[in-house]
Amino acid sequence: MADDGSAQGSVWPLPKFYFTVKLGSQDNTASFQEISGLDTETQPIEYRHGDNPVFSTIKMPGIAKTGNVTLKKGVFVKDNNFYKWYDDIKMNTIKRETVTIQLLDEKGVPTMTWTLNNAWPTKIYIPDMKSDANEVAVETLEFAHEGLTIAIE
């Protein structure tokens, strides 16, 4: 009898193509093709006591550092919410939102959640236009944020 994988339980890794993105505090879900930049890094601090008999430093965790998150999506007619949000950027008066990214299992239940705190758009890349191209127009949005929280459901 062939194994359909149901006996494996949680042995199989999750595919990365089933995810949702929520922008803001209300249930404002947006569709994206690709997400990158969900990484965080803790910078090491090197320290050595002056009277330490060992002539080397120890390393301690320092400041956490996160990069910008990049999201790609298709261009749709009259879908200009991101442009309005980007146009609202004035001298330190941008409206910051919470961006929630969830990786879903085969039933649509969230298994991992990445939360970007106080996110705001820093760049919007407009797709190039070519008269002889046979491709979908895909725009790229880049968000800066003030902290990445990772939760495993």
N, C-alpha and C positions, 0 to 999 in steps of 0.2 A: 504494500500500500504506500502510495506517495505521501510525503510529508508536506502538508500545506502551510507549515510554519506556526500553526496555532499552539502547538505544544512548546514552542520556544519561549513564550512569554515575553520578557523584556530583554532577551538576548540580542535581538536585532537592533542596530542603530537606526535612529530616525532619519528619514529623508529630509533634505533642506528646502524642498520646493513648496511646502504647505505652511504658510505663515500669514499673519495679519498685522496691520499697522494701524494704531489708533492715535489720532492727533488731538490733543487738548483733553480737558476734563470730561466733556460730554462724549457720547459714543459716536465720534466722527471717524469712521473707518475709511481708509484710502487704500487703493490697490496699487501695488508696486511690483515691478518685474525683478528687481535685484536690490539687495542691501549689503553694504560692506562697511567696515570700520568699527564693528562692535568689539573693540579691544580695549583693554586697560593694562596699565603697567605701573608697578611700584618701583620708584627709583631707590637704589641702595645708598645708604650713608655709611661711609667708612670711618671708623673710630678706633683710636688706640689710647689706652691709659698711659700716662707718662711713666708710671712705675711698673708697667707690665713687663715681666721677664721674657715674654715671647715677642720677638721683633717683627710682628706683622699686625695688621689691622683686623678688626672684626667688622662684619657687615650687618647693618640693622635696616629694617624697612623705613623708607622715608615717605616723601610725598607721592600720592597716586596721580598718575597722568593718563588722560584719555585723549584720543584723537577725534577728529570730526567724523560724523557718520554720513555716508553717501547713499542716497536712494535713487533708483532709476525707475521711470514710469513712462508709459506711452502718452503722447499728446492727444487730448480729446477736445472736441469742439466745446467752447464756452466753459472749460474747466480752468479757471484762472485764480483759484483760491490762494495758491502759493505766491503768485505774482502780487496779489493784494497784500499778503502777509509780508512779503519782501519790500513792497513799496512803503509800508508803515515804518520802516527803519528810519529813525531820525537820530539826532545826537543822544544816544544812550536811552532812548525811549521805546525800544522794540518790545512788542508783546511776546513774552516768553511762554511757551507751552510745555506740557509733559507729553513726550512721545513714547508710546508703549508698543513694543514689537514682541509678538508671541509666536513661538514655533509650535505647530499643532500636530497631534497624532492623526492616525487614519480616520478617527471618529470626529475630528474637529475640536478636540479638547486640548487646551493649552498644556504643554509639558515644560516649556522654559519661557521665561519672560524677561526681556531686557527693557528697563525703564530709563529714558533719558530725561534728566531733570533740567528744567529751565532751558529748553532747547529753542533755537531760533535759526532761521535760514541765513547762511553766510554767502552762498553762491547758488546761482541757478545757471546751468549750462543749457543753452538752446541748441537743439540738434542742427547739424549742417544741412543745407538744402542743395540738392542736385537734381537737375532736370532728367537725368537718365538713370536715377536710382530706383530700385525696386525694394524698398525697405520701409518699415514703420518708423515714424518719427518718435524718438525716445529722448526725453529730457532728463537731466541729472540735477538733483537737489542735494546740497550739502548743508548739514546742520552742525552748529557748535552747541555744546551743552556743558552743564556744570556738574556732571556726575552721572555715572552709569551704575545702575543697580541690577544685579542678576538674581533671579529667583527661579528655583527648580520646583515645579509643582509636584 
